[in-house]
Amino acid sequence: MDRSPNNKKHLLTVLVEDYFHVGAFGDLIQQKNWRNFEPRYEQNTLKTLDLLDQYKTKATFFILGWIAEQNPKLIKEIAGRGHEIASRGFYHRSLSQLTPEEIREDLRKTNHVLQDASGQKIIGYRSAEKLSYEKDERILEILADEGFAYDASFVPVKSDKKPKRFAHQVHKDGKAIWEFPYSTRNLGLGLLPISGGNYFRQIPYTLMRHAVKDWTNRYEEPFVFYFHVWELDPEQPKISAASRYNQIRHYRKLDKMEWILKENLELYEFCDVAEFLDLKESLQVQSLELKVQSSIKPKQSKIQIPKSKISVVIPCYNESDALNYLSRTLKSVEEELNENGFEPNFIFVDDKSTDDTFDKLNKLFGDKNNFRILQHYENQGVAAGIMTGIKAAETEIVCSMDCDCTYDPHELVKMIPLLTDEIAMVTASPYHKKGGVRNVPEWRLFLSKGASWLYRRALNAKLSTYTSCFRVYRRTAMLDLDIKEKGFLGVAEMLGKLDLKGGKIIEYPAILEVRLFGISKMKTVRTVFGHLKLLSRLSNQRLFRKNKAIDTSISEKEVDGKL
């Protein structure tokens, strides 16, 4: 085995976070929605541990406090296999957004959950983002003051003094702290990070292999190698809303990292940072018994008040990629509705999907008593799906929502009480003065707002938004509507026909976000011209009061969810 000369040991650092935590998706994914994603950090961390066991190598695991709080047993497993536990902060947040006191609070909170789960004293830190000596050195003083022995967050640049490129000790107010910066290669024009992770995946590995070998031969200081556990997971869900740049940055060559890691474990000796600093023994401050306090509180007897039964209709067409996220979201939505006096029944309407949406719906929801799965004989459109669900519902209050959760379905608990006796529909509105949009392309907003401007002039209801699928209906007000359009246009027609019929409609300010999984099914040009034709029909009906009811039956079959 061709190991590094003189038994020199490099440092191996592992970043324990999930694909939905990463900075590349920070603008798309809010921390409050992390619970809705399919977690894969555990399986990826266990895969990492098995690989390190195979090569008899120990590493420093920088772990998010959020993960430790969710899964303390995993932290115990990492420590139990002889690895060092270190801090990555509680949430994946930029330090530039935090005050010094907020940073201290975050460090203490993270250390508490990591120490309780692992039984180790936490002496190391790596921030969620790479830091600059020019802008961020304040963190070293805070870390030293909080009792940390080292940091590994800084990326040196050419203008930094040479010692800052390598492991070095920093003295702050009489306290010392080690800095282990990202390893770099001097290209003359600047410093190129060569520490691993994304650099090893994006840059031809032949160059990276030579850079690591050259560092090993040239310098006495340890090479700092890192990777994220999600980089060993080529099958992770794809966030389709990410920009092309961020998709390349995150997903490109994920299948490359495992064999790169194996090659480096074969070539070089690695250890964790605590061992390098000869602090390994000082980590063990208590036994490794799990000391996470139970969050279960004694049950208190409550007066049982009958709950209001409601139905939630979810039309689906080729939504396989979104269903895991939807499943986890609906679990918390159902809990919240129950806590607030509502008993929800969910009705999925598969619009004859051509992917495995129907099979996946049955797998995820088929054995649940309050879930029904309907399927159209042929593809008809989103409005037809909603109308099928409304007809199938057995409750007076019926909600509809998008399968992709572009509106947060947790808002239903606030929308439903607005459906008083005199109200026929409550519709979500991102263009309301208290609403908003997040990450939606400007051209789509322009077209949507333009359509809303025209609908305000054609209808009685003066709303900010007319095309949202996220609504609460009074079922009896919807059944006899003459709905000719069955696709996206039908969503606006449902509101327009209800308005012309005299139904009262109010809007609820909501946030519209870009869909994270899959692609939109709407044909933009066809929909634009369709809206103009629909507006013309609605205007004529308003002028001449032609509002007759016809049969709105839709061919459908109910399928046993257990098939």
C-alpha positions as a printed Julia matrix, in Angstrom:
563×3 Matrix{Float64}:
   0.0    0.0     0.0
   1.56   3.26   -1.15
   1.0    5.5     1.87
   2.2    9.07    2.43
   5.89   9.52    3.36
   7.13   9.51    6.93
   3.73   8.3     8.17
   2.46  11.85    7.77
  -1.21  12.07    8.63
  -3.68  14.28    6.85
  -6.99  15.43    8.3
 -10.27  13.86    7.2
 -13.41  15.89    7.84
 -16.97  14.82    7.07
 -19.87  17.27    6.82
 -23.13  15.72    8.0
 -25.99  17.54    6.32
 -28.71  16.64    3.84
 -29.33  17.69    0.24
 -32.03  20.16    1.29
 -29.73  21.95    3.76
 -27.12  23.12    1.28
 -26.35  26.73    0.49
 -26.94  26.19   -3.24
 -30.66  25.76   -2.5
 -30.86  28.27    0.34
 -32.98  30.74   -1.65
 -35.45  28.02   -2.63
 -35.86  26.01    0.56
 -36.8   27.57    3.88
 -35.73  26.0     7.15
 -39.37  25.67    8.26
 -39.95  23.27    5.34
 -37.01  20.94    6.07
 -39.38  18.53    7.83
 -41.25  17.99    4.55
 -38.29  16.55    2.63
 -37.36  12.91    2.44
 -34.36  12.66    4.82
 -31.35  10.77    3.5
 -28.61  11.92    5.86
 -28.83   8.8     8.04
 -28.33   6.26    5.27
 -25.53   8.38    3.78
 -23.79   8.77    7.13
 -23.98   5.05    7.82
 -22.54   4.41    4.36
 -19.68   6.77    5.23
 -19.05   5.04    8.55
 -18.88   1.63    6.91
 -16.43   2.95    4.34
 -14.17   4.44    7.01
 -14.33   1.2     8.99
 -13.18  -0.65    5.88
 -10.03   1.49    5.76
  -9.64   1.71    9.55
  -9.7    5.5     9.35
 -11.05   8.03   11.86
 -12.49  11.4    10.9
 -13.95  14.56   12.39
 -17.7   14.75   11.71
 -18.99  18.33   11.57
 -22.7   17.92   12.27
 -25.67  20.28   12.15
 -27.34  20.66   15.54
 -30.71  20.25   13.79
 -29.72  16.72   12.76
 -28.5   15.89   16.25
 -31.83  17.03   17.68
 -33.75  14.96   15.11
 -31.61  11.85   15.36
 -29.43  11.63   18.5
 -28.94   7.89   18.0
 -27.03   8.56   14.79
 -24.67  10.92   16.61
 -24.12   8.28   19.24
 -23.34   5.76   16.49
 -20.71   8.05   14.95
 -19.04   8.61   18.32
 -19.34   4.93   19.18
 -17.27   4.04   16.12
 -14.43   6.2    17.42
 -14.88   9.39   15.42
 -14.74  12.96   16.67
 -17.99  14.95   16.87
 -17.72  18.66   16.01
 -20.09  21.55   15.35
 -21.48  22.78   12.05
 -23.88  25.17   13.76
 -27.51  24.41   14.51
 -29.0   25.49   11.19
 -27.24  25.92    7.86
 -27.01  29.73    8.23
 -24.62  32.38    7.05
 -22.72  34.04    9.9
 -23.1   37.36    8.11
 -26.81  37.24    8.97
 -26.18  36.82   12.71
 -25.1   39.18   15.44
 -22.24  38.11   17.74
 -24.74  37.23   20.44
 -26.82  35.18   18.01
 -23.66  33.33   16.97
 -22.88  32.54   20.61
 -26.42  31.33   21.19
 -26.23  29.11   18.12
 -22.88  27.64   19.22
 -24.14  26.85   22.72
 -27.38  25.31   21.48
 -25.51  23.12   18.99
 -22.88  22.03   21.51
 -25.59  21.06   23.97
 -27.42  18.67   21.63
 -24.19  17.24   20.18
 -22.64  16.64   23.58
 -25.8   15.1    25.0
 -26.08  12.73   22.06
 -22.4   11.76   21.76
 -20.96  12.03   25.24
 -18.08  14.04   23.78
 -16.9   17.51   24.56
 -17.28  19.65   21.43
 -14.02  21.46   20.64
 -14.2   21.97   16.85
 -16.27  24.12   14.52
 -16.81  24.59   10.8
 -19.27  27.19    9.6
 -22.02  26.43    7.11
 -20.3   28.67    4.56
 -16.66  29.24    3.72
 -15.19  32.23    5.57
 -12.78  34.98    4.55
  -9.91  36.2     6.72
 -10.62  39.74    5.56
 -14.27  39.8     6.63
 -14.89  37.04    9.16
 -12.02  36.78   11.63
 -14.35  37.97   14.4
 -15.62  34.39   14.65
 -12.23  33.2    15.96
 -12.47  35.46   18.97
 -16.0   34.23   19.69
 -14.97  30.59   19.29
 -11.95  30.99   21.56
 -14.12  32.7    24.16
 -16.66  29.84   23.96
 -13.95  27.26   24.65
 -13.38  25.82   21.18
  -9.91  24.43   20.48
 -10.01  24.86   16.7
 -11.9   26.09   13.65
 -11.84  24.83   10.03
 -13.88  27.42    8.14
 -11.51  29.75    6.31
 -10.5   29.74    2.65
  -7.26  31.69    2.17
  -6.69  33.91   -0.86
  -3.46  35.12   -2.44
  -3.48  38.41   -0.53
  -3.43  36.58    2.84
  -0.07  36.08    4.5
   1.51  32.7     3.77
   1.07  31.2     7.28
  -2.69  31.58    6.89
  -2.64  28.97    4.11
  -1.68  26.26    6.61
  -2.68  25.05   10.06
  -1.75  27.79   12.51
  -2.57  29.03   15.97
  -4.37  32.32   16.54
  -4.23  34.26   19.82
  -7.26  36.3    20.87
  -7.37  38.18   24.18
  -5.0   35.76   25.85
  -6.76  32.69   24.45
  -5.41  30.49   21.69
  -7.34  28.69   18.96
  -6.12  26.64   16.01
  -7.24  27.36   12.47
  -7.22  24.57    9.86
  -8.01  26.38    6.61
  -9.09  24.74    3.37
  -6.01  23.43    1.6
  -5.13  25.4    -1.55
  -2.7   25.32   -4.47
  -0.9   28.46   -5.58
  -1.5   28.96   -9.31
   0.41  32.23   -9.42
  -2.67  34.3   -10.23
  -4.45  33.07   -7.12
  -5.08  30.16   -4.76
  -7.21  27.22   -5.92
  -8.98  25.24   -3.15
  -8.05  21.55   -3.46
  -9.61  20.22   -0.25
 -12.09  17.79   -1.77
 -15.84  17.97   -2.04
 -17.12  19.99   -4.97
 -13.58  20.84   -6.13
 -12.79  17.15   -6.62
 -16.06  16.57   -8.47
 -15.95  19.59  -10.81
 -12.24  19.84  -11.66
 -10.59  17.0   -13.61
  -9.45  14.61  -10.92
  -6.09  14.0   -12.58
  -5.18  17.57  -11.63
  -6.57  17.19   -8.1
  -4.69  13.92   -7.59
  -1.44  15.62   -8.55
  -2.21  18.62   -6.3
  -2.72  16.43   -3.22
   0.42  14.42   -3.94
   2.42  17.62   -4.41
   1.09  19.03   -1.11
   2.06  15.8     0.66
   5.61  15.9    -0.71
   6.14  19.64   -0.3
   4.63  20.6     3.06
   4.91  19.33    6.62
   1.48  20.75    7.49
  -1.48  18.35    7.16
  -3.68  18.35    4.09
  -7.34  19.02    5.02
  -9.74  16.76    3.11
 -13.52  17.16    3.32
 -16.72  15.82    1.76
 -20.44  15.95    2.48
 -22.3   12.72    3.19
 -24.85  13.62    0.48
 -22.0   13.48   -2.05
 -22.11   9.69   -1.7
 -25.77   9.66   -2.79
 -26.25   9.93   -6.59
 -29.89   8.82   -6.2
 -30.96  11.75   -4.02
 -34.1   13.72   -5.06
 -33.49  16.43   -7.64
 -34.5   20.02   -6.88
 -35.64  20.99  -10.37
 -36.27  24.63   -9.41
 -32.55  25.26   -8.86
 -30.69  27.35  -11.41
 -28.61  25.58  -14.04
 -25.46  26.73  -12.26
 -26.56  25.37   -8.88
 -27.73  22.09  -10.39
 -24.27  21.6   -11.89
 -22.65  22.69   -8.65
 -24.65  20.21   -6.59
 -25.39  17.18   -8.77
 -22.55  16.92  -11.28
 -20.36  13.84  -10.82
 -21.94  12.64   -7.57
 -21.09   9.12   -8.66
 -17.43  10.17   -8.67
 -16.98  10.94   -4.98
 -17.03   7.4    -3.6
 -14.14   6.11   -5.7
 -12.2    9.36   -5.13
 -12.6    8.88   -1.39
 -11.52   5.24   -1.61
  -8.43   6.15   -3.61
  -7.34   8.77   -1.09
  -8.0    6.46    1.86
  -5.81   3.91    0.11
  -2.96   6.36   -0.6
  -2.75   8.46    2.56
  -2.97   8.18    6.33
  -5.79  10.26    7.81
  -6.91  11.12   11.33
  -9.4   13.42   12.98
  -8.45  16.88   14.17
  -8.64  16.02   17.88
  -6.05  13.27   17.39
  -3.78  15.62   15.45
  -3.93  18.12   18.34
  -3.44  15.3    20.85
  -6.8   16.14   22.46
  -8.57  12.84   21.88
  -8.64  11.79   25.52
 -10.04  15.13   26.64
 -13.15  14.61   24.51
 -14.61  11.93   26.77
 -16.43  13.97   29.4
 -19.17  11.46   30.17
 -20.36   8.0    29.3
 -21.88   7.4    25.91
 -25.31   6.74   27.36
 -27.93   8.69   25.49
 -28.96  11.69   27.56
 -31.53  13.34   25.36
 -34.43  14.51   27.45
 -37.79  13.14   26.44
 -40.11  15.67   24.86
 -43.16  13.53   25.7
 -45.44  15.26   28.16
 -48.02  13.55   30.35
 -51.39  13.38   28.66
 -54.0   15.65   30.09
 -57.65  14.79   29.85
 -59.54  17.11   27.53
 -63.19  17.59   26.78
 -63.86  15.93   23.43
 -65.42  18.47   21.05
 -66.81  17.1    17.75
 -64.56  18.06   14.86
 -65.73  19.65   11.63
 -65.27  17.26    8.73
 -63.59  18.67    5.64
 -62.23  17.29    2.37
 -58.94  18.19    0.67
 -58.76  17.53   -3.08
 -55.34  17.09   -4.69
 -55.24  16.67   -8.49
 -52.12  14.86   -9.74
 -50.6   14.4   -13.17
 -47.07  12.99  -13.55
 -46.1   14.09  -10.04
 -43.99  11.1    -8.99
 -41.0   13.26   -8.05
 -43.1   15.44   -5.73
 -45.02  12.74   -3.85
 -42.5   11.97   -1.1
 -42.35  15.67   -0.22
 -46.15  15.88   -0.41
 -46.56  12.84    1.85
 -44.44  14.32    4.62
 -46.14  17.7     4.23
 -49.63  16.25    4.5
 -48.69  14.42    7.67
 -48.01  17.69    9.48
 -50.98  19.4     7.79
 -53.28  16.67    9.03
 -51.91  16.98   12.57
 -52.38  20.75   12.54
 -55.94  20.52   11.21
 -56.83  17.96   13.87
 -55.37  20.14   16.59
 -57.59  23.01   15.42
 -60.88  21.13   15.35
 -60.99  19.8    11.78
 -61.19  16.19   10.63
 -59.7   16.05    7.13
 -60.3   13.49    4.4
 -57.92  13.62    1.46
 -58.99  12.85   -2.1
 -56.32  12.32   -4.74
 -57.4   12.51   -8.36
 -54.82  11.0   -10.7
 -55.41  12.55  -14.12
 -54.27   9.41  -15.99
 -50.56  10.0   -15.32
 -48.06   8.43  -17.71
 -45.39   7.94  -15.02
 -45.73   5.91  -11.79
 -47.74   8.59   -9.94
 -50.78   6.33   -9.54
 -48.77   3.39   -8.17
 -46.83   5.67   -5.84
 -50.04   7.24   -4.53
 -51.29   3.78   -3.6
 -47.98   2.9    -1.98
 -47.87   6.07    0.12
 -51.55   6.57    0.96
 -53.49   3.46   -0.08
 -53.71   1.94    3.41
 -54.88   5.11    5.15
 -58.56   5.23    6.08
 -59.06   8.94    5.43
 -57.37   8.93    2.0
 -59.12   8.11   -1.29
 -57.48   7.68   -4.67
 -59.53   8.34   -7.82
 -58.34   8.06  -11.39
 -59.62   9.54  -14.63
 -60.0    7.15  -17.57
 -58.2    9.74  -19.69
 -56.16  12.87  -19.1
 -58.46  15.88  -18.77
 -56.77  18.67  -16.82
 -56.35  20.19  -13.39
 -59.78  21.83  -13.2
 -61.45  18.55  -14.15
 -59.45  16.88  -11.36
 -60.65  19.44   -8.83
 -64.27  19.08   -9.95
 -64.02  15.28   -9.72
 -62.76  15.65   -6.15
 -65.51  18.11   -5.24
 -68.18  15.76   -6.58
 -66.65  12.81   -4.71
 -66.42  14.7    -1.42
 -68.92  13.9     1.3
 -68.44  17.17    3.2
 -69.77  20.66    2.61
 -66.33  22.22    3.07
 -63.91  21.18    0.32
 -60.37  22.45   -0.17
 -58.15  22.11   -3.23
 -54.37  22.35   -3.35
 -51.51  21.8    -5.75
 -49.62  18.52   -5.55
 -46.32  20.45   -5.68
 -47.11  22.53   -2.55
 -46.3   25.85   -4.24
 -48.69  27.27   -1.67
 -48.05  26.11    1.89
 -51.0   23.8     2.72
 -50.54  24.56    6.42
 -52.35  27.82    5.61
 -55.6   25.84    5.28
 -56.07  26.01    9.04
 -56.44  29.8     8.65
 -58.39  29.77    5.39
 -61.14  27.34    6.38
 -62.66  29.51    9.18
 -63.08  32.31    6.61
 -65.68  30.2     4.78
 -68.65  31.54    6.75
 -72.28  30.88    5.76
 -72.42  33.75    3.27
 -69.06  32.92    1.62
 -68.88  30.45   -1.28
 -65.13  30.43   -1.91
 -61.89  31.49   -0.23
 -59.0   31.69   -2.7
 -55.31  32.15   -1.99
 -53.79  35.32   -3.39
 -50.05  35.98   -3.76
 -50.76  39.39   -5.31
 -52.75  40.6    -2.33
 -50.91  43.44   -0.6
 -50.17  41.08    2.31
 -49.29  38.13    0.08
 -46.08  37.53   -1.82
 -44.09  35.43   -4.27
 -40.74  33.72   -3.84
 -38.39  32.65   -6.66
 -41.12  32.65   -9.32
 -39.81  33.85  -12.73
 -40.67  37.47  -13.49
 -42.17  36.7   -16.9
 -44.68  34.34  -15.32
 -45.64  36.95  -12.74
 -46.1   39.51  -15.53
 -48.48  37.23  -17.43
 -50.38  36.21  -14.3
 -50.79  39.75  -13.03
 -51.89  40.85  -16.49
 -54.58  38.16  -16.51
 -55.76  39.24  -13.06
 -56.03  42.83  -14.28
 -58.33  41.7   -17.11
 -60.44  39.44  -14.89
 -61.06  42.32  -12.48
 -62.7   44.18  -15.33
 -64.76  41.22  -16.51
 -66.11  40.0   -13.16
 -67.95  41.36  -10.15
 -65.4   40.13   -7.62
 -62.49  42.57   -7.49
 -59.68  40.27   -6.44
 -55.92  40.35   -6.77
 -55.65  36.75   -8.06
 -58.07  34.61  -10.09
 -55.99  31.6   -11.11
 -54.89  30.01   -7.84
 -55.69  26.3    -7.32
 -55.32  26.72   -3.55
 -58.87  27.32   -2.37
 -61.64  26.46    0.06
 -65.12  25.89   -1.4
 -68.67  25.45   -0.27
 -69.46  22.25   -2.14
 -73.13  22.98   -2.86
 -72.14  26.24   -4.54
 -69.87  24.45   -7.02
 -71.8   21.38   -8.16
 -74.1   22.98  -10.75
 -71.55  25.27  -12.38
 -71.18  25.09  -16.16
 -67.42  24.47  -16.45
 -66.34  24.07  -20.07
 -62.57  24.33  -19.57
 -60.99  21.35  -17.83
 -57.34  22.41  -17.69
 -55.62  25.44  -16.15
 -58.17  27.77  -17.7
 -60.91  25.92  -15.86
 -59.47  27.07  -12.53
 -60.23  30.67  -13.51
 -63.56  29.64  -15.05
 -64.67  28.0   -11.79
 -64.17  31.29   -9.98
 -65.7   33.33  -12.8
 -68.85  31.2   -13.09
 -69.29  31.21   -9.33
 -68.96  35.0    -9.36
 -71.55  35.4   -12.14
 -73.87  33.07  -10.28
 -73.78  35.46   -7.34
 -71.48  33.49   -5.04
 -69.42  35.61   -2.69
 -65.67  35.14   -3.02
 -62.94  36.43   -0.74
 -59.19  36.06   -0.97
 -56.59  35.07    1.57
 -53.07  36.54    1.29
 -50.56  33.75    0.73
 -47.01  33.14   -0.45
 -46.54  31.53   -3.87
 -43.24  29.69   -4.3
 -41.6   28.07   -7.29
 -42.21  24.31   -7.55
 -39.21  22.36   -6.25
 -39.76  18.99   -7.97
 -40.67  18.14  -11.54
 -41.83  20.61  -14.18
 -44.93  22.7   -14.71
 -47.55  21.13  -17.0
 -48.92  24.48  -18.19
 -48.47  25.41  -21.87
 -47.81  29.13  -21.58
 -48.74  30.44  -25.05
 -51.85  28.26  -25.29
 -52.92  29.34  -21.8
 -52.48  33.06  -22.58
 -54.75  32.89  -25.64
 -57.14  30.64  -23.74
 -57.52  33.26  -20.99
 -58.43  35.89  -23.6
 -61.17  33.66  -25.03
 -62.44  32.8   -21.56
 -62.53  36.47  -20.61
 -64.6   37.18  -23.69
 -67.13  34.48  -22.77
 -67.35  35.6   -19.16
 -67.82  39.24  -20.2
 -70.68  38.26  -22.52
 -72.32  36.2   -19.81
 -72.04  39.06  -17.37
 -73.59  41.45  -19.86
 -76.44  39.19  -20.92
 -76.79  37.2   -17.68
 -76.46  33.88  -19.49
 -75.59  31.56  -16.71
 -77.26  28.19  -17.13
 -76.34  24.95  -15.46
 -75.4   21.8   -17.36
 -74.28  18.3   -16.45
 -70.67  18.46  -15.17
 -70.19  14.7   -14.9
 -66.65  13.48  -15.55
 -65.76   9.9   -16.41
 -63.9    8.42  -13.48
 -63.29   5.25  -11.57
 -62.61   4.86   -7.89
 -59.73   2.53   -7.21
 -59.18   0.5    -4.08
 -56.13   2.15   -2.53
 -54.84  -1.23   -1.36
 -54.37  -2.6    -4.9
